Amino acid sequence: MLQQGGVVTNTAGLIYDGDDGIITNGTNAATITNQATISGRYRDGTIVLGGGTISNASTGTIAGCYFGVSTYSDPVTVTNQGEIIAHSTIADVQQSTVSAGTVVTSTIIGDAGIGLFAGAW
């Protein structure tokens, strides 16, 4: 977890956790750059709580059980040339209104869940 913003660059490896792949928190914006795989097995691929930027290259995959990418409250810019995937089969997971930020995307895949969640619950 990045407590006060920060930078994560994944160029060739796997970032994987049993819950969430990457969580950012705090008052400072975070920058996540992915060219490989970021995965959260039981929750989300990435959760961005303090605003920032997520860049997913054409070789990149961000995957989660509920959401591939979750963002809350602060503005987040998501640029996706790869895949953002959600594997949720939970019926009550719903997409909220995008409150701020920008999404430029190539492929978002959601089984029954949502690949990209933005807003507040």
KOLLUMTOR-581328 format. One line per 5 residues: number of its first residue (from 1); their letters; for each residue z, x, y of N, C-alpha, C. Coordinates in pm, 1 decimal. Atoms other than C-alpha are relative to their C-alpha. Layout:
N
NUM> a> Z,X,Y,Z,X,Y,Z,X,Y; ...
END
This chain:
121
1> mlqqg> 0.0,84.0,-118.0,0.0,0.0,0.0,0.0,88.1,123.8; 0.5,-67.4,-129.0,-87.9,122.6,346.1,89.4,-80.7,93.6; -97.8,74.4,-79.0,215.6,21.5,553.1,-39.0,-16.2,146.4; 32.9,4.3,-142.3,80.4,100.4,901.1,-147.1,33.6,23.8; 141.6,-29.2,-14.4,-295.0,88.5,876.5,-36.5,122.7,-81.0
6> gvvtn> 41.9,-119.5,70.7,-478.8,398.3,763.8,-142.2,-11.7,-50.0; 137.6,-9.5,49.0,-797.3,494.8,582.7,1.6,20.9,-150.2; 24.3,-20.6,142.2,-903.3,459.0,219.5,-149.6,18.1,-17.3; 140.8,-25.6,30.2,-1234.4,613.4,109.3,-13.7,23.3,-149.3; 22.2,-9.8,143.7,-1345.8,561.0,-249.7,-148.0,28.9,-21.9
11> tagli> 140.6,-38.9,10.9,-1666.4,755.2,-315.5,-53.7,0.9,-142.6; 54.6,-10.6,135.0,-1689.8,787.6,-692.7,96.2,-46.9,-107.6; -99.9,30.9,101.1,-1375.1,667.9,-864.6,29.9,-147.7,-13.2; -49.0,135.1,21.8,-1184.9,358.5,-962.1,137.8,-10.4,63.4; -131.5,33.9,-52.2,-898.8,217.4,-756.8,37.3,-130.6,-68.4
16> ydgdd> -35.2,113.6,84.0,-719.7,-22.7,-988.9,150.5,-15.6,-3.1; -142.0,27.1,13.3,-381.4,-190.4,-1000.0,15.6,-130.9,-76.1; -27.2,121.3,74.9,-225.7,-458.7,-1214.1,6.2,-123.7,87.5; -4.3,113.2,-92.8,-175.1,-679.4,-907.1,-120.2,4.8,93.3; 105.7,-10.3,-100.8,-392.5,-586.8,-605.3,-53.3,142.7,3.3
21> giitn> 58.5,-133.3,-7.1,-636.1,-297.3,-579.5,51.2,78.3,120.0; -46.9,-61.8,-124.5,-550.5,-215.4,-214.3,64.7,-108.3,85.4; -65.6,88.5,-96.3,-302.6,-382.2,22.5,23.1,79.9,126.6; -32.8,-62.1,-127.6,-286.2,-296.2,390.4,92.0,-94.9,75.8; -99.2,80.4,-68.3,1.7,-416.0,605.5,39.6,70.1,128.3
26> gtnaa> -48.8,-61.9,-122.1,142.4,-356.4,949.9,-77.2,-42.3,121.9; 60.9,37.3,-127.3,32.3,-370.5,1308.6,-123.9,81.1,32.0; 117.6,-83.9,-23.6,-237.2,-101.7,1288.1,-112.4,-37.6,-95.1; 116.7,34.6,80.7,-588.0,-173.2,1163.1,-24.6,105.1,-108.2; 34.3,-88.3,111.6,-704.0,-24.8,832.4,-150.9,7.4,-14.5
31> titnq> 141.1,-17.6,31.7,-1042.0,110.1,727.9,-12.0,27.8,-149.1; 24.4,-18.4,143.2,-1155.0,72.0,366.7,-149.6,18.6,-17.8; 140.0,-30.2,29.6,-1482.8,234.1,260.5,-12.9,17.2,-150.6; 13.0,-2.2,145.3,-1596.2,176.2,-96.6,-144.7,23.4,-41.6; 130.5,-26.8,59.5,-1890.5,326.0,-284.6,5.9,-8.3,-151.9
36> atisg> -19.1,5.2,145.1,-1748.8,277.6,-634.8,63.3,-134.9,-37.3; -64.3,123.9,43.7,-1497.9,19.2,-770.1,143.6,-8.1,48.9; -137.9,34.1,-34.2,-1183.3,-138.3,-630.2,29.8,-129.8,-72.8; -28.0,116.5,82.6,-1015.7,-388.2,-861.9,148.6,-30.0,-5.2; -135.1,48.3,22.9,-699.1,-594.6,-877.3,-2.3,-93.1,-119.1
41> ryrdg> 10.3,73.9,125.8,-637.0,-728.1,-1225.6,53.6,-142.7,10.1; -61.2,132.6,-0.6,-404.4,-1020.3,-1157.4,-3.0,-69.8,135.2; 0.5,64.2,-130.8,-450.0,-1084.8,-783.9,-132.4,26.4,70.5; 117.4,-19.4,-84.4,-698.2,-952.1,-527.6,-49.9,144.4,-4.8; 54.8,-135.6,-9.0,-932.8,-655.6,-499.7,56.5,72.8,121.0
46> tivlg> -60.5,-54.0,-121.7,-821.6,-592.6,-140.1,66.3,-113.9,76.7; -67.1,90.7,-92.3,-573.5,-765.8,89.8,18.3,76.7,129.6; -11.8,-65.0,-130.9,-596.0,-677.2,458.2,83.3,-91.6,89.2; -93.0,82.2,-76.5,-298.3,-806.9,656.6,7.1,39.0,146.8; -13.2,-45.4,-137.5,-322.0,-603.4,976.4,-131.2,19.5,72.6
51> ggtis> 130.2,-17.2,-63.1,-689.1,-628.0,1066.0,-67.1,128.5,-42.3; 71.0,-123.7,31.5,-955.2,-361.3,1028.4,-142.2,-22.3,-45.0; 138.2,-2.8,44.1,-1282.6,-286.6,856.8,-6.4,26.8,-149.5; 29.4,-24.5,140.9,-1403.9,-311.0,497.2,-150.2,20.6,-11.3; 141.3,-30.1,24.1,-1736.2,-145.2,407.9,-19.3,21.7,-148.7
56> nastg> 27.9,-10.1,142.1,-1870.9,-191.9,57.1,-149.0,33.6,-15.9; 137.5,-49.1,11.0,-2186.4,12.5,-15.0,-74.7,-69.2,-113.9; 83.2,62.1,104.0,-2472.9,-95.7,-241.0,45.0,40.1,-140.3; -51.6,-45.0,129.2,-2308.6,102.0,-524.0,141.6,-50.9,-24.6; -140.1,39.8,6.5,-1971.1,-63.8,-460.2,22.6,-138.5,-57.1
61> tiagc> -48.0,128.5,49.5,-1785.0,-344.6,-631.6,146.0,-14.6,39.5; -138.8,34.2,-28.3,-1466.9,-507.4,-504.3,27.4,-128.1,-76.8; -23.3,113.2,89.3,-1322.9,-744.1,-765.3,148.0,-33.1,-6.6; -137.3,44.4,16.1,-1009.7,-951.6,-800.6,5.3,-125.0,-84.7; -19.1,121.9,77.9,-866.7,-1231.1,-1008.2,-10.9,-121.7,90.5
66> yfgvs> 9.1,112.3,-93.4,-809.7,-1468.8,-714.7,-116.1,18.3,97.3; 102.7,-28.5,-100.1,-1025.0,-1310.0,-443.2,-43.6,145.0,-12.1; 43.1,-138.3,-10.7,-1236.8,-1000.3,-413.0,58.9,63.1,124.9; -53.4,-45.5,-128.4,-1134.0,-963.1,-46.9,81.0,-113.5,61.3; -83.2,95.5,-72.9,-845.3,-1144.6,125.3,33.6,59.1,134.9
71> tysdp> -37.8,-44.0,-133.7,-788.3,-1119.6,498.9,84.3,-109.0,63.8; -89.8,95.2,-64.0,-521.4,-1283.0,710.5,15.1,32.2,147.7; -33.4,2.6,-142.6,-472.1,-1349.5,1082.6,-75.4,97.4,90.1; 63.2,-95.1,-90.2,-594.9,-1028.2,1247.2,-148.0,16.3,-33.1; 144.3,-12.6,22.7,-971.6,-970.9,1292.4,-35.1,109.9,-101.1
76> vtvtn> 48.6,-93.9,100.5,-1145.7,-801.1,1001.5,-151.8,-9.7,-2.8; 144.8,-3.8,16.7,-1508.2,-692.4,976.5,-29.4,44.5,-142.4; 38.7,-32.2,137.5,-1651.0,-698.1,623.1,-150.3,21.3,-1.3; 141.4,-29.2,19.4,-1985.1,-527.8,563.4,-20.6,28.0,-147.3; 16.8,-9.0,144.3,-2100.0,-574.5,206.3,-147.2,14.6,-35.6
81> qgeii> 134.5,-18.7,54.3,-2414.8,-429.5,52.0,3.2,0.4,-151.5; -17.5,-0.9,144.8,-2275.0,-433.3,-300.4,42.0,-136.0,-50.7; -49.8,124.9,55.4,-2071.9,-699.0,-482.5,146.5,-19.4,35.8; -138.0,43.0,-13.7,-1753.3,-883.7,-397.0,15.8,-113.7,-99.1; -9.9,91.2,113.9,-1633.2,-1073.4,-703.6,140.7,-57.1,-11.5
86> ahsti> -126.1,66.6,32.2,-1358.6,-1328.5,-772.8,-15.0,-64.8,-137.0; 7.1,53.8,136.1,-1278.6,-1430.9,-1129.6,95.6,-116.7,-21.6; -102.8,102.6,12.8,-1026.5,-1706.6,-1057.7,-53.4,-124.0,-70.9; 28.6,130.2,57.8,-1024.0,-2018.1,-1269.6,107.7,-99.0,43.0; -106.8,86.2,-49.8,-735.9,-2170.6,-1071.4,-61.4,-102.0,95.1
91> advqq> 68.2,105.6,-73.9,-849.4,-2504.1,-932.3,48.9,-16.2,143.3; -51.9,26.1,-133.4,-622.0,-2509.7,-625.3,-22.4,114.3,98.3; 34.4,-106.3,-93.6,-751.8,-2186.9,-470.0,-113.2,-50.2,88.9; 99.1,54.2,-92.4,-938.2,-2293.9,-158.1,-26.7,97.8,112.1; 35.6,-85.6,-111.6,-1119.1,-2115.5,118.7,46.6,-63.4,129.8
96> stvsa> -46.9,45.8,-129.3,-963.7,-2142.7,461.5,-104.5,29.6,106.5; 90.9,-23.4,-110.7,-1138.3,-2141.1,796.3,7.9,145.9,43.2; 2.8,-136.4,-51.0,-1245.5,-1798.9,915.4,50.1,-4.0,143.4; -61.1,5.7,-131.5,-1022.6,-1737.0,1216.2,-53.1,107.8,93.4; 51.8,-108.3,-83.4,-1167.6,-1409.3,1339.1,-69.5,101.4,-89.4
101> gtvvt> 65.7,-106.0,74.9,-1388.1,-1121.1,1234.8,-145.7,-30.9,-27.3; 142.9,6.7,27.2,-1738.1,-1068.5,1107.1,-23.2,27.4,-147.0; 38.5,-26.2,138.2,-1892.9,-1086.6,761.7,-150.1,20.9,-4.0; 140.7,-28.9,24.8,-2225.8,-919.6,685.1,-7.5,33.3,-147.8; -15.6,-13.7,144.0,-2288.5,-953.5,315.9,-132.1,-5.3,-76.8
106> stiig> 110.8,3.8,93.2,-2526.0,-906.7,26.5,31.7,-99.3,-111.6; -30.5,83.8,115.5,-2364.7,-1057.7,-284.8,148.9,-30.6,-6.1; -136.8,43.9,25.5,-2046.3,-1260.5,-319.9,-6.4,-93.1,-119.6; 3.1,76.5,124.2,-1977.0,-1398.5,-665.8,137.8,-59.5,-23.4; -127.2,63.2,32.6,-1705.3,-1651.7,-747.0,-18.4,-89.1,-121.0
111> dagig> 8.0,85.2,119.6,-1652.9,-1800.7,-1092.0,43.1,-140.3,40.4; -51.5,125.0,-55.6,-1427.7,-2087.0,-985.9,79.3,31.9,125.1; -71.9,-44.4,-118.0,-1250.4,-1882.4,-722.0,-97.0,35.8,109.8; 79.1,-33.3,-117.9,-1379.1,-1743.3,-396.8,-4.0,150.6,13.1; 11.5,-143.9,-13.9,-1512.6,-1393.1,-350.3,63.3,51.0,127.4
116> lfaga> -50.5,-45.3,-129.2,-1401.8,-1377.6,12.4,86.9,-108.6,59.8; -91.9,93.1,-63.7,-1097.2,-1546.0,166.2,37.4,53.1,136.0; -38.2,-43.1,-134.6,-1034.2,-1532.0,539.3,73.8,-113.3,67.7; -76.7,100.3,-71.3,-772.6,-1714.5,739.4,142.4,-6.1,-47.5; -139.7,18.3,39.9,-424.9,-1850.2,675.6,8.5,-108.4,-106.2
121> w> -18.7,100.6,103.8,-298.2,-2050.7,380.8,38.4,-130.3,60.0
END
